[in-house]
Amino acid sequence: MIQSILFDIGWVLVRFDYRPLLELLASHGARTRDRNAVMEGIRLEDHETGRLSGQGLLQRLQGLAPLPVPLEDLEAKWLDMFELEPAMFELAQRLSEQHRVYLLSNMGELHWAQLSRAYRLHALGHGALLSYQAGVMKPHAAIYSEAERRFALEPQTTVFIDDRADNIAGARSRGWYGIVHENHARTLAGLRELGVAC
């Protein structure tokens, strides 16, 4: 019987739109026009594992453009890239009435602070573990073990919902159930197959 349900955040509870950030960088001469190239260029994993401050991340973004970009403009674009997935957010809220619901996501402090301000994600469910707090990112085993410790999870009664198959494989290797999120309807069906009333 499922007791604990963990949700990833990006592409599950919220969508991202990196275009305004990419356009700002391009308008200041940056050659990296692709989201993945930008994330590699700033070594985003340093921020999302807590090794690099938000200020340091913005300075790395600034360094991608040959023409000066005000840090406040970069920060505004870095923070203003989210759109809530209402059906998934409501599902998490509904499930939290009968189950233990937690958030488990690869995310840095800047985005987490923004999502807490804009959508009160910090108040959703019963707790959150972000990669910058854990010091390690999914699908590394240590983040799942830290979630087990922090939330007193029992693997055989835990299910994780994430949009990436490798992150779900990491959860399953711990004995958790996993659902690769594609859309609300399929995730709902996956939960019902596990006996979750939703």
C-alpha positions, 0 to 999 in steps of 0.5 A: 500500500502506497503511503508516500508520494514524491513529486519532481518539480520541473516538467511535472509541477511547473514548465520552464521557458528559457527563451527570454533568458536566451534572448537577453544573452543573445542581445548582448552578443552571446553565441550560445543560443541553445538552452543545453549549451548555456547550462553546460557553459555555466556548469549548472550542476555546481549551483544545483548541488550547492557548491555555487551561490546564486550570485556566482551563477549569475556571474557565470551567466554574465560571462557568456556575453561579450557585452555587459549585461546587468546582473539584475536583468539576468536575475529577472530572466533566470527567475521569470521562466516558470509556468505552473501545471495546474492539474498536477499541482492540484493532484499533489494537493489532493493526494496530500490529504490522504498520503505523505507528499514530498518534493524531490528535485534537482534545483538551486536556491534561486529557483526554489526561492522564486517558486516558493514566492510565486506558487508557495511550493514550499507549503505543498505537501509535507516537505521538500528536498532539493539537490542544492540542500542534499549536495548531490543530484538525481539520479545519484543514489545519495539523494534518494537515501537522504530523502529516505532518512529525512522523510522516514520513507519505507521504500516498498510504500513509496512512489516517485513521479519524475519526467526523466526515466533515469531518475525513476531508475534511480528510485527503483534501484532503492526499492521505490515504485516509480512513474515516468511522468508524461502527462496528467492522465498517464500519471493518474493512471499509473497511481491508480494501478498502484492502488492510490485513490485519486 
